[in-house]
């Protein structure tokens, strides 16, 4: 089973490399930051579940291939695993929509980094995003969502490791571990609380930059680009 485990680990590293490291090398913003230049909890969660589930699928498939199994993808992906990724993706989409609405309607109260100077720390994703306490106070709804997600990720990874160890030959891998319905409900409730926590709009102006300044910088760059005449072919 060592082949399956190594394939799982390597697949996870490749996904992280493509999503986080490569964009920074190309001079673009990595997938963990939102349009405000801040690390986003919802983006991190989608990334974590994507890495865990897709790398596990890849590792199991490669393990079956290395064991001489013709049908390398002939294992079951439980419905709970699909719902798991669906809850995370759905929450991320709704969270992004709420952010866009607030960044548009009240940009002076939304914390954001100046364009090209996104230097916030990773743990800033757990702090308040608006008002005078932005970046200073921990958001309780974010904290509970983060803790529950970490717990469920660790439980699922441990369950997957135990399931793979119980199989002597990778060719005998029948499917991915089943995620408990109760834990799936817990995750959904946690995400619901996280999304509801994004609705209130704290008053005040954040320190260190606002969305209005970031939008102004974007508009300024666009105007400069339009002012530069395009090169005409000879």
C-alpha positions in Angstrom: 0.0 0.0 0.0 3.1 2.3 0.2 2.6 3.1 -3.5 -1.0 4.4 -2.9 0.1 6.5 0.1 3.0 8.1 -1.8 0.8 8.7 -4.8 -1.7 10.4 -2.5 0.9 12.7 -1.0 2.5 13.6 -4.3 -0.9 14.3 -5.9 -1.7 16.7 -3.0 1.6 18.5 -3.3 1.1 18.9 -7.1 -2.3 20.4 -6.6 -1.0 22.9 -4.0 1.9 23.7 -6.2 -0.4 24.6 -9.2 -2.8 26.6 -7.1 -0.6 28.5 -4.7 3.1 28.5 -5.8 2.8 28.8 -9.6 0.6 31.9 -9.5 3.0 33.7 -7.2 5.9 32.8 -9.6 3.9 34.2 -12.5 3.3 37.5 -10.6 -0.4 36.9 -10.0 -2.4 36.5 -6.9 -2.7 33.0 -5.5 -6.1 31.3 -5.2 -6.2 31.8 -1.4 -6.6 35.5 -1.6 -9.9 37.2 -2.6 -10.6 40.4 -4.6 -9.7 42.4 -1.5 -6.2 41.0 -1.4 -6.9 39.3 1.9 -6.6 35.6 2.7 -10.1 34.1 2.4 -11.4 31.4 4.8 -13.9 30.1 2.2 -11.2 29.9 -0.4 -8.9 28.0 2.0 -11.7 25.6 2.8 -12.5 24.8 -0.8 -8.8 24.4 -1.5 -8.3 22.0 1.5 -11.2 19.8 0.6 -10.2 19.8 -3.1 -6.7 18.7 -2.2 -7.9 16.0 0.2 -10.5 14.5 -2.1 -8.9 14.8 -5.5 -5.4 13.7 -4.3 -7.0 10.7 -2.6 -8.8 9.7 -5.8 -5.6 10.1 -7.7 -3.6 8.1 -5.1 -6.1 5.2 -5.1 -6.2 5.1 -9.0 -2.4 5.1 -9.2 -2.2 2.4 -6.5 -4.6 0.2 -8.5 -2.6 0.9 -11.7 0.6 -0.1 -10.0 -1.0 -3.3 -8.8 -1.9 -4.3 -12.3 -5.6 -3.5 -12.1 -7.0 -2.8 -15.5 -9.9 -0.7 -14.3 -7.9 1.8 -12.4 -10.9 4.0 -11.7 -13.1 1.2 -10.7 -13.8 2.3 -7.1 -16.8 3.9 -5.5 -16.9 7.6 -4.7 -19.6 7.9 -2.0 -22.3 10.5 -2.3 -21.4 12.0 1.1 -17.9 12.9 -0.4 -19.6 14.7 -3.2 -22.0 16.6 -0.9 -18.9 17.4 1.2 -17.3 19.2 -1.6 -20.6 20.7 -2.7 -21.2 22.3 0.7 -17.8 23.8 0.7 -18.1 25.1 -2.9 -21.6 26.4 -2.4 -20.5 28.3 0.8 -17.6 29.8 -1.1 -19.8 31.0 -3.9 -22.3 32.6 -1.5 -19.5 34.2 0.6 -18.0 35.7 -2.6 -21.3 37.1 -3.6 -21.8 38.8 -0.2 -18.3 40.2 -0.4 -18.9 41.7 -3.8 -22.2 43.2 -2.7 -20.5 44.9 0.3 -17.4 45.9 -1.6 -19.7 47.7 -4.0 -22.2 49.2 -1.6 -19.9 50.3 1.2 -16.2 50.2 0.0 -15.1 52.7 2.6 -15.9 50.3 5.4 -14.4 47.2 3.8 -10.8 46.3 4.6 -8.6 45.7 1.6 -4.9 45.8 0.8 -3.5 48.3 -1.7 -3.2 46.9 -5.2 0.1 45.0 -5.6 0.8 45.1 -1.8 -1.1 42.1 -0.5 1.0 41.4 2.5 -1.5 40.2 5.1 -0.7 37.2 7.3 -2.5 33.8 6.7 -4.3 33.9 10.0 -5.9 37.2 9.1 -8.6 35.2 7.4 -10.2 34.6 10.8 -10.6 38.3 11.7 -13.3 40.8 11.1 -13.4 42.1 7.5 -15.3 45.4 8.0 -15.4 48.4 10.2 -12.9 49.9 12.7 -12.1 46.4 14.2 -11.2 44.9 10.8 -8.1 42.8 11.0 -7.9 43.3 14.8 -10.8 41.2 16.2 -11.4 37.5 15.7 -14.7 36.7 14.0 -16.5 34.1 16.1 -18.4 32.6 13.2 -15.2 32.2 11.2 -13.4 30.7 14.1 -16.0 28.0 14.7 -16.1 27.2 11.0 -12.4 26.9 10.8 -12.1 24.6 13.8 -14.9 22.3 12.7 -13.4 22.1 9.2 -9.9 21.2 10.5 -11.5 18.6 12.8 -13.5 17.0 10.0 -10.5 17.0 7.6 -8.4 15.2 10.2 -11.1 12.7 10.8 -11.6 12.0 7.2 -7.9 11.7 6.5 -7.5 9.3 9.4 -10.5 7.3 8.2 -8.9 7.1 4.7 -5.6 5.9 6.1 -7.2 3.3 8.2 -9.3 2.0 5.3 -6.2 1.8 3.0 -4.2 0.0 5.6 -7.0 -2.6 5.9 -6.5 -3.6 2.3 -3.5 -5.9 1.5 -3.5 -5.2 -2.2 -4.2 -1.8 -3.8 -6.1 -3.7 -6.5 -8.7 -4.5 -3.8 -9.5 -0.9 -3.0 -13.3 -0.8 -3.5 -14.0 2.9 -2.8 -13.3 6.0 -0.9 -14.2 6.2 2.8 -17.8 7.1 3.6 -18.3 10.4 5.3 -20.7 10.3 8.2 -24.1 11.9 7.6 -24.1 13.4 11.0 -20.7 15.0 10.4 -21.9 16.3 7.0 -24.9 18.0 8.7 -22.4 19.5 11.3 -20.4 20.9 8.4 -23.4 22.4 6.7 -24.6 24.0 10.0 -21.2 25.4 10.5 -21.1 26.9 7.0 -24.6 28.3 7.5 -23.4 30.1 10.7 -20.4 31.4 8.9 -22.4 32.9 6.0 -25.0 34.5 8.4 -22.0 36.0 10.2 -21.1 37.9 7.1 -24.4 39.7 6.8 -23.9 42.4 9.6 -22.1 45.5 8.5 -19.9 46.9 11.3 -19.4 50.7 11.2 -16.1 52.5 11.0 -13.1 52.7 8.7 -10.5 49.9 8.7 -6.8 50.7 9.2 -4.3 49.8 6.6 -6.5 50.3 3.5 -10.0 50.1 2.2 -11.8 48.6 -0.8 -12.5 52.1 -2.1 -8.8 52.8 -2.4 -8.1 49.5 -4.1 -10.9 50.0 -6.6 -9.5 53.5 -7.3 -6.1 52.0 -8.0 -7.6 49.5 -10.4 -9.5 52.2 -12.2 -6.3 54.3 -12.4 -4.4 51.4 -14.0 -7.2 50.8 -16.5 -7.2 54.5 -17.5 -3.4 54.4 -18.0 -3.7 51.3 -20.1 -6.3 52.9 -22.3 -4.2 56.0 -22.7 -1.2 54.1 -24.1 -1.6 53.7 -27.9 -1.5 50.2 -29.2 1.4 49.3 -31.4 0.3 49.3 -35.1 1.6 46.6 -37.4 4.1 47.8 -40.0 
